[in-house]
Amino acid sequence: MSLLDKQGVRNPKAEVGLQFALTGPGTIVGVGNANPISTESYQRPERKTWQGRCLVIIKSSPQAGPLTLRATAQGLPPAEVTIASK
């Protein structure tokens, strides 16, 4: 996930706290941001961006169905992506 402006340009200085929620047959198994000095948990569904980026790792369950990952942050519109799990 990247924080982009209206022109689609990533802000390399953005450090924004994001909260993640997953719906569908799966779970969030980890989050990261590549910041070598971050002490945030890799297991909680929240993370600050670093250089405008953040990573969420999801694991689908054995059953098929759509997985929808939603990211929210204070002062920003929510972002959402849906993935087909087969």
C-alpha positions in Angstrom: 0.0 0.0 0.0 1.3 3.4 -0.9 0.1 6.9 0.0 -0.4 8.8 -3.2 -1.5 12.4 -3.9 -4.2 13.3 -6.4 -1.7 13.0 -9.3 -0.7 9.5 -8.2 2.7 10.5 -6.8 3.9 8.7 -3.7 4.9 11.0 -0.8 8.3 9.6 0.4 8.1 11.5 3.7 4.6 10.3 4.7 4.3 8.6 8.1 0.6 7.9 8.6 -0.9 5.4 11.0 -3.1 2.9 9.1 -5.6 0.4 10.4 -6.4 -2.7 8.4 -9.5 -4.9 8.2 -10.0 -8.1 6.2 -13.4 -9.6 5.2 -13.8 -12.9 3.5 -12.2 -16.4 4.0 -8.8 -15.3 5.3 -6.7 -13.6 7.9 -4.1 -10.9 8.2 -0.9 -12.6 9.2 1.5 -9.7 9.2 2.2 -6.1 8.6 5.4 -4.2 7.9 6.9 -1.0 6.6 10.6 -1.8 6.1 11.6 0.8 8.7 14.7 -0.7 10.3 14.1 1.2 13.6 10.4 0.6 14.0 9.3 -1.2 17.2 5.7 -1.7 16.1 4.1 -5.1 16.2 4.2 -7.2 13.0 1.0 -9.0 14.2 -1.4 -6.2 14.9 -3.6 -5.0 12.0 -2.2 -1.5 12.2 1.1 0.1 11.1 2.6 3.5 10.3 3.7 4.0 6.8 7.4 4.6 6.2 8.5 6.6 3.1 4.8 6.5 2.2 4.5 2.7 2.1 3.2 -0.2 4.1 2.9 -3.9 3.6 0.0 -6.3 4.6 0.4 -10.0 4.3 -2.8 -12.0 4.1 -3.5 -15.8 4.2 -6.5 -17.2 2.5 -8.4 -20.1 4.1 -9.0 -23.4 2.2 -12.5 -22.2 1.1 -12.8 -20.0 -2.0 -14.3 -16.5 -2.0 -13.4 -12.9 -2.3 -11.0 -11.3 0.2 -11.5 -7.6 0.8 -8.7 -5.6 2.5 -9.7 -2.2 3.8 -7.2 0.5 5.1 -8.3 3.5 7.0 -6.4 6.5 8.4 -7.5 9.6 10.3 -8.1 12.4 7.8 -7.8 10.2 4.7 -10.5 8.5 2.6 -10.6 4.7 3.1 -8.8 2.5 0.6 -10.0 -1.0 -0.4 -8.9 -3.9 -2.6 -10.6 -7.2 -3.4 -8.8 -10.3 -4.3 -10.4 -13.5 -5.6 -9.3 -16.5 -3.5 -9.8 -19.8 -5.4 
